[in-house]
């Protein structure tokens, strides 16, 4: 199942609702394009909603790191929302959960930007 992303703005924060898989190839390119487009539009507060993402591989983790770095270099912030258990395990294993804030409630993720 290919990855897809839909965007919604909540004030100064953009929530990216991801679905499908985040692995090597076109699916990881979707995330890169979305992040680059948002940075170009001066949208620097981003929440990636992983509720409907079923799988992530090392390329997907690499894209998350690249997104985090690109936003940080542009004075932005990246948060993760609702990662399924399998993805939480990958985030823990790679220690990415120590770098990127992870939330289970959208309201909490939004409030964390203030």
C-alpha positions in Angstrom: 0.0 0.0 0.0 1.6 3.3 -1.1 2.0 6.2 1.3 -0.3 9.2 1.2 -0.4 12.5 3.0 -3.1 14.9 3.6 -2.6 18.3 5.3 -4.6 20.3 7.7 -3.7 23.6 9.4 -4.7 24.2 13.0 -3.6 27.8 13.6 0.2 28.0 13.1 0.6 24.2 13.2 0.3 21.9 10.2 -0.9 18.3 10.8 0.2 15.8 8.2 -2.0 12.8 8.2 0.1 10.0 6.8 -1.2 6.6 5.7 0.2 3.4 4.2 3.9 2.5 4.7 7.0 4.6 5.0 9.8 2.7 3.3 12.4 2.9 0.6 11.1 4.3 -2.7 8.1 6.5 -3.5 6.5 6.2 -0.1 9.5 7.9 1.7 9.7 10.5 -1.1 6.1 11.6 -0.2 7.3 12.7 3.3 10.3 14.5 1.9 8.2 16.4 -0.6 5.6 17.4 2.0 8.2 18.6 4.4 10.1 20.6 1.7 6.8 22.2 0.5 5.8 23.2 4.0 9.2 24.7 4.7 8.9 26.7 1.4 5.5 28.0 2.6 7.0 29.1 5.9 5.1 26.4 7.8 7.6 25.3 10.5 5.4 23.7 13.2 4.6 20.3 12.0 2.9 17.2 13.5 3.2 13.9 11.6 0.1 11.8 12.4 1.1 8.1 12.1 -2.3 6.7 13.1 -2.7 5.0 9.6 0.9 4.1 8.9 1.4 0.4 9.1 5.1 0.0 8.6 8.4 1.9 8.6 11.9 0.8 7.4 15.4 2.3 7.7 14.7 4.6 4.7 11.5 5.8 6.5 13.5 6.5 9.6 16.1 8.3 7.5 13.3 10.5 6.1 12.1 11.3 9.6 15.6 12.3 10.6 16.0 14.4 7.5 12.6 16.1 8.2 13.5 16.8 11.8 16.9 18.3 10.7 15.4 20.4 7.9 12.8 21.9 10.2 15.4 22.5 13.0 17.7 24.2 10.5 14.7 26.5 9.6 13.8 27.3 13.2 10.9 24.8 13.1 9.8 21.9 15.2 8.6 18.4 14.3 6.3 16.2 16.6 4.9 12.7 16.0 1.4 11.7 16.8 -0.2 8.3 17.3 2.5 5.9 16.1 1.3 2.3 16.2 3.1 -0.1 18.5 5.4 -1.5 15.8 6.5 2.0 14.8 7.0 3.0 18.5 9.4 0.0 18.8 11.4 1.2 15.8 11.5 4.7 17.3 12.8 3.3 20.6 15.3 1.0 18.9 16.8 3.8 16.8 16.6 6.2 19.8 14.6 8.6 17.6 12.0 8.8 20.4 14.6 10.6 22.5 15.0 13.3 19.9 11.5 13.8 18.5 8.6 14.3 20.8 5.8 11.6 20.5 2.2 12.2 21.5 -0.9 10.1 21.7 -3.4 13.0 21.7 -3.7 15.6 19.0 -4.6 18.3 21.5 -1.4 17.6 23.6 0.8 17.7 20.4 -0.8 21.1 19.4 -0.5 22.5 22.9 3.2 21.5 23.0 4.1 24.2 20.5 3.1 27.0 22.9 
